[in-house]
């Protein structure tokens, strides 16, 4: 799941290399939003540690 943003960034680099600027910016923006959402879920996850 955490590899999804980096896959989107790679797609954005591929689109930029193919001179599809708008699609590259869309992939980059989607990757950034996905990364922030996944980090938010990760940072607010409760750890249930039974001691």
VOSEDREN-415167 format. One line per 3 residues: number of its first residue (from 1); for each residue z, x, y of N, C-alpha, C, O. Coordinates in steps of 0.001 Angstrom, whole numbers, plus 500000, padded with zeros to 6 digits. Each point is the difference from the previous one (the first is absolute). Example, Ala and Ser with C-alpha at 12.3 -4.5 7.8 and 13.67 -1.06 7.14 Angstrom:
<nodes>
1) 507800,513190,494310,500000,499110,501190,500000,500900,501200,500665,501036,499981; 498615,498614,501069,500060,500820,501190,500730,499230,501090,500169,500509,501108
</nodes>
This chain:
<nodes>
1) 500000,500822,498808,500000,499178,501192,500000,500867,501256,499345,499676,500991; 501399,501429,498954,500064,500860,501191,498709,500784,500204,499809,500588,501064; 499304,499437,497952,498734,500715,500166,498957,499149,500722,498972,500523,500430
4) 501276,498184,499708,499041,499108,500639,499654,500416,501435,498816,500017,500336; 502154,500321,500531,499623,500415,501350,499120,501254,500007,499082,500113,500813; 501200,500822,498283,499223,501227,499975,498595,499757,499456,499057,500689,500388
7) 500800,498337,498716,498680,499592,499550,499210,499387,501158,498805,500256,500147; 501869,498933,500672,499332,499411,501167,499611,501069,501013,498932,499917,500607; 501925,501091,499585,499648,501111,500889,498788,500756,499466,499134,500404,500776
10) 500796,499792,497914,498854,500683,499395,498725,499172,500176,498931,500554,500256; 501179,498138,499608,498842,499133,500245,499571,500087,501459,498807,499978,500303; 502161,500119,500596,499681,500159,501416,499278,501315,500281,499068,500043,500804
13) 501365,501028,498532,499306,501276,500166,498581,499932,499455,499075,500558,500591; 500755,498760,498283,498658,499826,499444,499106,499178,500910,498820,500309,500165; 501736,498650,500422,499222,499174,500930,499661,500779,501265,498905,499849,500540
16) 502009,500975,499935,499725,500817,501191,498919,501029,499699,499151,500285,500844; 500884,500267,497954,498993,500983,499600,498620,499356,499893,498980,500658,500208; 500998,498024,499460,498744,499253,499899,499572,499396,501332,499049,499220,500049
19) 501638,501131,501023,499699,499505,501356,500204,498493,500158,499289,499356,500771; 501677,500083,498506,500387,498598,500172,501323,499987,500743,501063,499844,499399; 498860,500320,501911,501193,500198,500812,500944,498795,499968,501207,500171,499830
22) 498265,498624,500330,500865,498807,500021,500698,499786,498659,501177,499640,499960; 498098,500582,498945,500612,499849,498688,501054,501086,499772,501043,499743,499399; 498682,501461,501079,500968,501094,499860,501278,499681,500767,501097,500232,499492
25) 498778,499242,501717,501181,499632,500767,500751,498849,499331,501230,499962,500048; 498062,499109,499336,500645,498904,499278,500799,500494,498803,501129,499564,499775; 498272,501361,499448,500718,500579,498865,501220,500781,500467,501064,499920,499387
28) 498783,500834,501695,501115,500798,500506,501132,499080,500472,501170,500246,499704; 498479,498704,501027,501002,499064,500491,500684,499280,498838,501219,499830,500012; 498012,499747,498988,500584,499335,498825,500921,500952,499236,501051,499586,499510
31) 498559,501681,500387,500849,500983,499335,501297,500233,500744,501059,500134,499387; 498863,499917,501933,501196,500206,500811,500958,498814,499886,501205,500189,499840; 498271,498608,500239,500832,498800,499878,500617,499928,498605,501181,499680,499861
34) 498026,500617,499103,500516,499986,498634,501099,501032,499824,501017,499722,499363; 498790,501472,501197,501012,501050,499904,501302,499571,500674,501081,500218,499453; 498825,499180,501722,501198,499562,500709,500717,498863,499275,501230,499977,499954
37) 498018,499087,499482,500614,498886,499266,500698,500509,498746,501120,499582,499705; 498230,501320,499547,500623,500538,498798,501224,500843,500337,500986,499978,499264; 498961,500760,501834,501174,500766,500414,501141,499076,500384,501158,500288,499698
40) 498531,498605,500962,501023,499029,500383,500689,499436,498750,501225,499878,499966; 497985,499780,499008,500588,499505,498750,500841,501075,499335,501062,499706,499450; 498479,501526,500594,500722,501101,499363,501308,500310,500741,501027,500248,499368
43) 498935,499737,501957,501171,500372,500799,501084,498934,499962,501177,500311,500183; 498446,498444,499583,500994,498925,500023,500414,499573,498593,500728,499019,499849; 498824,501695,499124,500352,499657,498630,501472,500326,499737,500480,501077,500351
46) 500211,497998,499040,501414,500175,499686,500125,500737,498670,499374,499616,499012; 501419,501422,500966,500257,500733,498764,501253,499450,499342,501083,500060,500582; 498785,499414,498228,501145,499476,499254,500492,501089,499056,499474,500180,498901
49) 501535,500533,501549,500559,501084,499207,501382,499579,499513,500922,499793,500789; 499196,500089,497912,501284,499617,499425,500821,501236,499653,499662,500722,499062; 501393,499527,501672,500852,501158,499740,501254,499612,499266,500831,500858,499702
</nodes>
